[in-house]
Amino acid sequence: MFRPFNVVSMSLMSVIAVAIPALAQTPAAPAPPPAVGASGPGRAARTPVPTRDPHTPGYVTAKELPDGTVPSPKEDGNFIIGKTHPAAPETTVQDGVPQGAVINFTMASTDSKIYPGIIREPAMPLGIPDPNNPAKIDVPSSHAAPYTRRVAVYVPKQYVPGTVAPFIVGADGPDRGLFTVLDNLIAQHRLPVMIGISISSGGGDAQGSQRGLEYDTMSGLYAEFVEKEVLPLVEAQANVKLTKDPDARATMGGSSGGSAALEMAWYHTDLYHRVLTYSGTYVNQQWPWNPATPHGAWGFHETIIPNSPVKPIRIWMEVGDRDNYNPNVMTDNMHDWVVANENMAKVLAAKGYHYQFVFAVNAGHTDGAVKRQTLPEALEYVWQGYPIEGKK
């Protein structure tokens, strides 16, 4: 196990008490009927996932593309794809294309000054809704616990040791599919020669877990963790130099990893300007509850983006027609992933952001087939405007 630091772990309360910018928020929307569906020990009742129609009144107006095609990487706006999702050829290893190296290492929570580790006991219920606040949940089974996370670093064959390189950092662990796409797009001069960094979470999911604390907290803390504790190890272990230019840095992730990707750029435009998300969890999943951002990432489209000056962020987003719908015990009317992403598209358009929003028909949450179909184009879109040597 690689342990580059000799540090003393912070207490859990020190992590939870991190400062988060105060922003005015609107009250919680009226609660929908109680959730129904399968439940049992350690599980919340689940609302059956409906198939959403991209032409639903109130959704954004979107351009419907021929089945099996994806938008142009040069075009902003809203698009509908599906019903079939053929894998892009760039997602498979191609003959004659230089293959990058992948360096793997692990990080222990005992070496972290920022995330010493928590866990929600898996055999316990997700949490207890606050009877006086439908937007708030208590998780009494969450407590301090150690973890180990994996990091995978892709270094393209074309990288010249000692030179400063752009990079993309992704959530939820080693992403071999991303690395294959980078091999092909770099060789075709459709992306710059760049480093790919995949970071596992500290484990678990949603409220009370280490992953939830990292990805769903509305602050710049996760970006600071990556900057201070992960990237120095990446440079040392992979023998690379990473750029400090925020326009040459991208973030990506799926589900809560997607909300983390946007949080990294939103709270730290000094570090990141480019964002790529699949089924972004722009819903109320932050824990512990914070009165400064009482609706968690739902606040992005509710008030934060609409009430903030435009930031230098370019974003690609996707959601599926069978994406998540109220998968926990909360009845706050802020847990529909499709509505959340539709709302994100609305506010980004209203503020004049460069964004591309893809609504995938016949697709579930962080759908693998959709990712294999769209990732090359999504990466090209996110990196529009960045100089690429040899590009025609």
N, C-alpha and C positions, 0 to 999 in steps of 0.2 A: 504494500500500500504506500503510495507516495504522500509524504507529509513534509511540505517545504517550510511550514511555519511553526514556530514555537509560541503558542498563544494561549490565553486563558479564555474559555468560553463565556459568552455573555449569558445572563439569566434569561429565561423565557420572557419575563416581564419587560426586560430591556428591549427585546426584539419587538414586542407588541406595542410598546410605547413610542416607537419611532415617529418623528414629526411628519405629518401629512398636511399639505396645503389646505387651508379652509376654503370651501366653496359653498355658496348658497345652493340649496337643493329644494325641490318641490316635495310636498308630502307624498307618502306612498299612495299608489292608486288603490281603488277599492279591491278587496280580495275576491278572487273567483270562488266557485264552489269548491269544497274540499276535494283533495286528490283521491282518485280511486285506482284500483289495480292491485297487482300482486304485492304482498308485503310479508314480512316475517322477521325473525330475530336479526337485528342489525340492519334492517332495510326499511326505507321509507315507503309509504304507499306511493305508487306511481300512476300518473295520468297517462292513459294510452296515447301514443304518439300519433297525431293525425297527419295526413299528407296535405301539405299546404300548396295552394295554387298560386303561382307567381303573378297571376292577373287579379288577385284579390283586391277589392277596393281599399285604398289606403297604402298599398305597397307602391314602391317606386315604379315608374314607367320604365320598361326595359326592352332592349332589342333582342328578339328571339332569333337564335342562330340555327342554321340547319343541323340536324342531328349528327353528332360525332365531331363537330367543329368547335373551335374556341375563338375568343376575340383576338383582334390584332393587338400586339403589345404596345402599339403606338396610339391606341385609342382610349380615352377616358370614358367613364359612364357605367351604365347598368346593362347586364346581359343575362340571357337565359340559355342554358345549354342542356343537352340530354336528348333522348332518354337513354341512349347508349353512351358508354364512356370508354372508347378505345384508348389504350395506352399510347402515349406519344413515343415515337422511335427513340427519342433522346433519353428515355428512361431505361434503355437496355444497353449493355456493353456493346460497343461498335468496333469492328475490326479496324486496325490501323490508328485508332485514337489513343493518344498517350494516357496512361492510367496513373492517377495521383496516388500518393502514399497516404495511409491512414494510421495515425499514432493514437493509441489509447492509454489512458491513465485513470486513476480513481482519486477521489477526494474524500476525506473523513470529516465528519462534523466536529470532531475534537480539535481540528485545525482551523475552524472558522470563527472569526470574531463577529460575524454578522448573523449567521444561522446555526446556532448550536444544536438545533433539532427539536421537533415535537412529533407526536403521533396521536392519532385518534384510534382508540381500541377498536379493532375491526368487528368484534363480536357485539359491540354496543350500538344503539340507535345513532343515526347521523346527528341528531340534535333535538333540542326542545324549542319550539317557536315561542317567542315572547307574546303572551296574550294581549299585551298593551301596544305592541308594535309588530305588525305582520312582516316588516322588512328586517327584523332582527331575530337571530337564533342563538341559543346557548348550546355549547358543546362540552358538557361536564366530563366526558371521557377523554378529553385531550390533555396530554401531559408531556413533559420533557422526555426526550428519548434520542439516542444517537442514530446516525444514518451514515451510509456511504453512497456517493454518487459517481457515475461514470462520465467521462468526457472523451469524445472522439474528435480528432483534428484531421481534416483533409488538407493535404498540401499538393497542389497540382504539379505535374511533371514540369510545367513551364516556369515554375517559381524559381527565381534566382536568389540563392541564399544571401542574406545580408541586405536585401532590398525591402523597402516598406510596402506592404500589400494591403489592399482592401479586403474586407471579410464579411461573411454573414454568420450570425450566431442563432442557433435554433434550440427550442426547448424539447423536453421529453426524450432525450437520449440519442444514441448513435443512429444516424439516418443514412444508411447505405444508398437509398434511392436518391437522396439529395446529392450525394457525392458522385454517383454515376451521371446524373444530369449535368453537374458542374464539369466533369470530364468532357462531355460532348459539346456543351455550349461554349466552353473556353476554347476548345479546339476549332470551333466554327467561328470564333471571334464575335460571338453574340453576347458574351459576358467578359468582363475583365479577368485577368489572371488573379484569382482571389482564393483566400483561405476559407474553408468551411469548418465551423465549430458547432458540434452537437453536445448539449449538456443535459444530463438526466436531472430530474427533480430529486428532492430529498425523500420522496416516497409518499404514498397515500393519495387521497383525492378529496377535493372540496373542503368544506369548513372543518377546522380542527386538525387538519393534516399539514405536514411540512410542504407538500406540493401546493396546497391551497394558500398557505401563508406566503409562499414565494410568488405565485402566479396571480392570485386574485386580490392581493393587497393593493390599494390605490395609492401608490407612492413610487418614488424612484429607487427604493431600497434594493430591489432585485438587480437593476442596472448597475448599482454601486457594488453589489456583491460580484457580479460578473467582471466589472472593471478592476476591482481591487484584489480579488482572490482567484478568479479563473484565468483571465487573460495573461497575467504574468506567468502562470504555469504553462499556458499554451505556448508562449514564446520560448520558454526554457525547454520544454519537453519536445517540441516540434522543430526547434531551431528556426523560427520565423520571426519577422518583425511586423507588427500590426500597426496600421495607420491610426492616427489620432483624429483624422478628418471625419467629421460626422456624416458628410455627404458620401463618403466611401465606406460606410458601415451600414449593414442591414440587419434586421431582426426578423425572425419567423417563428410560427408555432401554430398548433391546432388546439381547439377547445380553450381551456384555461391558459395553455401555452400561447394561444393567440392574443388573449387579453394581456398577458405578460409582455408580448412583443410590442403591442401598442404602448403600454405603460412605460416601457424602456425608452421609447422615443418621445412620448408626450412629456414625461417628467424630466427627461434629459436630452433635449434637442442639441445640447453641446456634445452628445455622444453618438446619436443615431438620427438619420433622416429617412430611412427606407424601411417599410414594414410589409410583411406578407402573412396573412392569417387564413386558416381553414376553420370554419365553424367557430369563429371567435366567441368566447364566453363573455359577451358584453351584457351580462345579466347581474343580478344582485347576489353575488357569491362571496363577497369579502367577509372575512372573519379574522379577528374580532370586529364587531360592529364599531364603526367610527362615526361620531356625529358630524365630522367635517365632510365626509363622503358617505352619507347614510344609505345610499342605494348602490354602493359598490360600483362595478363597471357599467351598470345600467345608467349611471350618471354621466358617462361619456356622451351619449346621444341625447339624454334628457336635458342637461343644463351645461355641462362642462365645455364641450366643443362649441355649442351655440353661443355661449357667453364669454368665450375667450378669443383673443386675437388669433388670426391664422398663423399656424406654425409651419416651419419648413419641412413638412412630412409628406411623403408620397406613399400611398397604401393600396395594396391589392387584397381583396376580401372574397371569401366564398362562403355560401351556406347551402345546405341541402333541403329538399322539400320535405324530407322525413327527419329533419334535425331535432335536437332535444326539445322537450316540452314539459316543463315543471317536473323535473326528475327527483324532487325531494319533498320534505314535509312542509315547506313554506307555502303560504297562500298570499303572496305579496303582489301578484300580477306582474312580476318582473323576472319571469323565468321561461320565456319563450325565445329560443335562440334565433328563430327565423325573424320574428318581429324585431328583436334586438339588432340584427344585422341589416334589416330593411331600414330601421330608424337611423342606423349609422350612415347608410348611403344617402338618406335624405339630408342629414345635417352636414355631411361632407360636401354635398353638392351645393347646399345653400351658402356655405362659407367659401366656396370656390377652390376647394382642394383638388389636386390631381389624385384621382382614385379610380380604381376599376372594381366593380362589384359583380360577381358571378353567382347567379342563382342556378343550382344544379338540380334538374328534374331526375327523379328515380335515384335519389342519393340520401344516405344517412349521415350521421354525425361523423365528422372527419373521415369522410368516405375514401377508402384507399383507391378505388378505381378512378374517382374524380381527381384525386391528387396526381395519379400517374398520367391522366389525360392533360392536366392543366399546368403542372409545375414548370415545365420549360417556358411556356408563355408568361406565367406569373413572374418568374425570375427576370425575364427580359423586360416586362413592364416595370417592375420595381426599380431596375437599374437604368431606365431611360434617362438620358441626359448626362450619363457618366462616360467620360472618354474611354474608348476601347481600342487598344493598339491593333492595327491590321483590319479594323472593321471597314467593310466596303459601303 
